[in-house]
Amino acid sequence: MEKSSLRYINIFLVVMIILLILSGIIMFAYQKDKYSDVFFKYNDFEVHKVNFFDKGFVYKIRLVSLVDNKLYTIESRYDPRILEEIPVNIDLNDIYNKKVLFITMDQNATGVSVLAATEISKVTGNSLIFKYPIGDTFGALKEPIEGKNVTVMTCNNVSENVGIISFEINNKSEIYSNNGCVILTGKNENDLIRVADRLMLVLLGIMKP
């Protein structure tokens, strides 16, 4: 075989090897990116993105309980990385040090606000993962409804033993305290779920305030 032919064959083989290496790198990068989208670590907590037909995507976060040192899983409806944009300016003792907690909302609130309240109460009402001595978490309204027996609680009811979390619709998503009352504001009721998840993950120490 002529030297020129061998030279072309060698060049072809080198090019093919380079292309195979490049394709392998690209596939590895793609798989790594795809994997990081469904499973990643956030502040040393394992997060797994799971698709449920009834809930859509949820984020299952594994944590070791400070109560019994066992491994549990908590669900967030939102990726904790995108919740970091919600500012949190509260004294956590306004929740941690209470014997009873009320989550209060407007009387025209719908089941969406109730769902947001559930996101918080599934932590504060769970003695297996929440180490603070809150006895119970209840829902309440800010004003009475004529003809109906409802629990009415506002920020004025905050005391040494009673904690209040108040839901408000505003033009901003944030969490802040006002004279010991923890206030969650969202742009609408659906946004309140996002803000509630932010508070839930802060209470568990998964996210920082």
Order of alpha helices (4+ residues) and beta strands (2+ residues): alpha-beta-beta-beta-beta-alpha-beta-alpha-beta-alpha-beta-beta-beta-beta-alpha
